[in-house]
Amino acid sequence: QNDVYASWLADIGQDYLLPHGITWKEYCCCAWAHPALLATSEILAKHEFVPDDVERVVVTTFEEARSLGGGVPRSSEEAQFSVAWPVAALIADGEVGPEQVVGRIHDSAVRNLAARVEVVESPELTRLYRLAEAGDPEGKSAAAVSIDLRDGRRLVSQLANHVLYPESPWSWDEVVRKFRWVTSGALAPGDADRIVSFVRELPNEGDAGALAALVASVASRSACASS
């Protein structure tokens, strides 16, 4: 056991979690659900229907994602660590952001749709996911989605692969786009502009504490404005 602990500590100061342990997310939910969301997005881009048209949704994915499960979440935390909820929210709203996992959590239309989402495991996709986690180039974090409509149509996606970190870093413009999206209901545009400008120049800033002071100031104004 001491040898195991020693191996965990051997690279302190040399190997860091940040470059390869986190990634930017397009959707506000667990990354295990992202392949299913990419597959759902493909269907939404190709076909026109409304949530009430949906009779059943089947997500085929790897075991870890299946463990998040289907069904209707009881809280925002369960919504974020779910496959059924973000898939239902994407079909209903066209996006999965803070509003979908907080503000919409008690919306009957999304809840009824989430109850019609089934998540099943594919042993092959489980094998590929675990290869991806091990860094094998053959590996994939993938899922496929089929949507049965009440008019008898079955809409089936291609296999969607969510590229695991860090192979697909976001550009600065993509990061700013997401920042403005997720803060649009909380920050005034001018405050968002100030934060974006400051962060862009952060490598040249002598005191990183100034960023914390700016964020605290902006948060205080936002809280006053909403009270």
C-alpha positions in Angstrom: 0.0 0.0 0.0 2.9 2.4 0.7 4.1 1.8 -2.8 0.8 2.9 -4.2 0.9 6.1 -2.2 4.4 6.7 -3.3 3.4 6.4 -6.9 0.6 8.9 -6.4 3.1 11.4 -4.9 6.1 10.7 -7.2 5.2 13.4 -9.8 4.3 16.3 -7.4 5.6 19.5 -8.9 6.0 17.9 -12.3 2.6 16.7 -13.6 -0.4 18.9 -13.2 -4.1 18.2 -13.4 -5.1 21.4 -15.2 -3.6 20.7 -18.6 -5.2 17.3 -19.0 -7.8 16.9 -16.3 -10.4 19.6 -17.2 -12.0 20.8 -20.4 -14.5 23.4 -21.6 -18.0 22.1 -21.9 -20.5 23.0 -24.5 -23.3 21.8 -22.3 -24.0 22.5 -18.6 -24.0 18.8 -17.4 -21.7 15.8 -16.8 -19.4 15.2 -19.7 -20.6 11.6 -19.9 -23.9 12.9 -21.3 -22.2 15.0 -24.0 -22.0 12.3 -26.7 -25.8 11.7 -26.4 -26.3 15.5 -26.7 -24.2 15.7 -29.8 -26.2 12.8 -31.3 -29.4 14.5 -30.4 -28.2 17.8 -31.9 -27.6 16.0 -35.2 -31.2 14.8 -35.3 -32.5 18.2 -34.4 -30.5 19.8 -37.2 -31.9 17.4 -39.8 -35.6 17.0 -38.7 -38.4 19.3 -37.7 -40.6 18.2 -34.8 -41.8 19.5 -31.4 -41.5 17.9 -28.0 -45.1 16.8 -28.0 -44.4 14.7 -31.1 -41.9 12.5 -29.2 -43.1 9.1 -28.1 -39.8 7.6 -27.0 -36.1 8.4 -27.0 -33.4 5.7 -26.7 -29.8 6.7 -25.9 -27.2 3.9 -26.6 -24.0 4.7 -24.8 -21.2 3.4 -22.5 -21.7 2.0 -19.1 -20.5 5.0 -17.2 -23.0 7.2 -19.0 -25.7 4.7 -18.5 -25.1 4.7 -14.8 -26.2 8.4 -14.8 -29.5 7.0 -15.8 -32.8 8.1 -17.2 -35.9 9.2 -15.3 -36.9 12.5 -14.0 -34.4 14.3 -11.6 -35.5 15.6 -8.2 -33.0 18.4 -8.0 -30.6 20.5 -10.1 -27.7 18.2 -9.0 -29.5 15.2 -10.3 -30.3 17.1 -13.5 -26.7 17.8 -14.2 -25.6 14.2 -13.5 -28.2 12.7 -15.8 -28.5 11.7 -19.4 -32.3 11.8 -19.8 -32.7 15.3 -18.5 -30.2 17.2 -20.7 -31.4 15.2 -23.7 -35.0 16.2 -23.0 -34.0 19.8 -22.3 -32.1 20.0 -25.6 -35.1 18.7 -27.5 -37.4 21.2 -25.7 -35.1 24.3 -25.6 -32.4 23.7 -28.2 -29.7 24.2 -25.5 -28.5 22.9 -22.2 -27.4 25.8 -20.0 -27.9 27.0 -16.4 -31.6 27.7 -17.1 -32.2 24.1 -18.2 -30.6 22.6 -15.1 -31.9 25.1 -12.6 -34.9 27.2 -13.8 -36.5 24.5 -15.9 -36.2 21.7 -13.3 -39.9 21.8 -12.4 -41.2 22.4 -15.9 -43.8 19.8 -16.6 -43.1 19.7 -20.4 -39.4 18.9 -19.9 -40.2 16.5 -17.1 -42.7 14.6 -19.2 -40.2 14.3 -22.0 -37.4 13.2 -19.7 -39.6 10.3 -18.5 -39.7 9.1 -22.1 -35.9 8.9 -22.4 -34.4 5.4 -22.0 -30.6 5.0 -21.6 -29.0 1.6 -22.5 -25.5 0.3 -22.6 -23.5 -0.9 -25.6 -20.7 -3.2 -24.5 -18.7 -2.0 -27.5 -19.1 1.6 -26.6 -18.1 0.8 -23.0 -14.9 -0.9 -24.4 -14.2 2.1 -26.6 -14.7 4.6 -23.7 -12.3 2.8 -21.4 -9.7 2.8 -24.2 -10.2 6.5 -24.5 -9.8 7.0 -20.8 -6.5 5.0 -21.0 -5.3 7.3 -23.8 -5.6 4.7 -26.6 -6.2 6.4 -30.0 -8.8 3.7 -30.8 -10.9 4.9 -28.0 -14.1 7.0 -28.2 -16.5 8.7 -25.8 -19.5 8.0 -28.0 -23.3 7.5 -28.1 -26.1 7.2 -30.6 -29.7 8.3 -30.2 -33.0 7.2 -31.8 -36.2 9.2 -31.4 -39.6 7.6 -32.1 -42.3 10.1 -33.1 -46.0 9.6 -32.6 -46.5 9.7 -36.4 -44.5 6.5 -36.7 -41.2 8.0 -37.8 -38.0 6.8 -36.2 -35.1 9.4 -36.3 -31.7 7.8 -35.8 -28.4 9.6 -35.4 -24.9 8.6 -36.4 -22.5 7.6 -33.7 -21.4 10.8 -32.1 -18.0 11.0 -30.5 -17.3 13.6 -27.8 -13.5 14.3 -28.0 -12.0 13.9 -24.6 -9.7 16.5 -23.1 -7.3 17.9 -23.9 -7.2 17.2 -27.6 -9.8 19.8 -28.6 -9.0 23.0 -26.8 -11.4 25.9 -27.3 -10.3 29.1 -28.9 -10.5 32.4 -27.0 -13.6 33.4 -29.0 -15.3 30.2 -28.0 -14.5 30.7 -24.4 -15.8 34.3 -24.5 -19.0 33.1 -26.2 -19.7 30.6 -23.5 -18.9 33.1 -20.7 -21.4 35.6 -22.2 -24.0 32.9 -22.6 -23.9 31.5 -19.1 -23.7 34.9 -17.4 -26.3 36.7 -19.6 -29.0 36.4 -16.9 -26.6 37.5 -14.1 -24.3 40.2 -15.5 -24.9 43.4 -17.2 -23.2 43.5 -20.6 -20.7 46.2 -19.4 -19.7 44.1 -16.4 -19.2 41.1 -18.7 -17.0 43.2 -21.0 -14.8 44.4 -18.1 -14.2 40.8 -16.9 -13.4 39.6 -20.5 -11.0 42.4 -21.0 -9.3 41.9 -17.7 -8.9 38.1 -18.2 -7.5 38.6 -21.6 -4.7 40.8 -20.2 -4.2 38.6 -17.1 -0.8 37.3 -18.2 0.4 40.9 -18.0 -1.3 41.7 -14.7 1.0 41.9 -11.8 -1.7 41.2 -9.2 -4.1 38.3 -9.8 -6.0 39.4 -6.8 -7.3 42.3 -8.8 -9.4 39.8 -10.8 -11.0 38.5 -7.6 -11.7 42.1 -6.6 -13.3 42.9 -9.9 -15.5 39.7 -9.8 -16.5 40.5 -6.2 -17.5 44.1 -7.2 -19.5 42.9 -10.2 -21.2 40.2 -8.1 -22.1 42.8 -5.5 -23.8 45.0 -8.1 -25.6 42.1 -9.6 -27.0 41.0 -6.2 -28.1 44.6 -5.4 -29.8 44.9 -8.8 -31.8 41.6 -8.3 -32.8 42.3 -4.7 
